[in-house]
Amino acid sequence: MAIATEYSDYTIKWATLPWEINQAFALRKKVFCDEQKLFKGSDKDAIDDQAKILVALGNNGGWHQQVVGTVRIHEEEPGLWYGSRLAVDSAFRKQGQLGATLIRLAVSSAHALNCTQFKATVQKQNETLFKRLNWSTTEYKVIFGQIHAVMEADLSAYPPCHQPNSGFVIKARKRKRINDNSSPSPWLQLPVELPPLAEAI
């Protein structure tokens, strides 16, 4: 099992450098091909040719170190935007805030680009998370043999973000040591973030 590096904080932003984009694609392959086995070899498709790639970066001392989460957004038609391929590295899901902040920037940055509707297709088990983030379900579909909710964001809950290249910075949730000799682990277990979504955010 991979051990998460102790980062001081995380930056959620649009990917602007080649290494950020490369690591985002590598993370998607790890999650969607290797872990969930939804695709063979690569999950890339034609949407990637026009999509904006967003990344969650682990930081230390103000320096971006590693892509630990990603999502992509694209404009399907004027005003209609979609989010997809939300993934958080398994070693960082206990942070419990990376996926939600990626969603926040995805919708807010599209809102700044004249988005009037923002939609996504969400695995059924993640529907509750999105409802907590002010999304509503419009219908259900079966994709990859699984029930998915077609959902739409309430744009009034996502003020436009006009600086997505710098994005948001969030503090890391520190793990706490305990002095219980009866426990096999020296760490308290924090709530696990919901698993990354298969088809879209």
Secondary structure, DSSP 4 states (H G I P E B T S, - for coil): -PPPP--SEEEEEE--SHHHHHHHHHHHIIIIIIIS--SSS----GGGGTPEEEEEEEEETTEEEEEEEEEEEEEEETTEEEEEEEEE-GGGGGG-SHHHHHHHHHHHHHHTTT-SEEEEEEEGGGHHHHHHTTEEEEEEEEETTEEEEEEEE-GGGS---S-TTT-EEEE-----B---TT-S-SBPPPPPPPPPPSS--
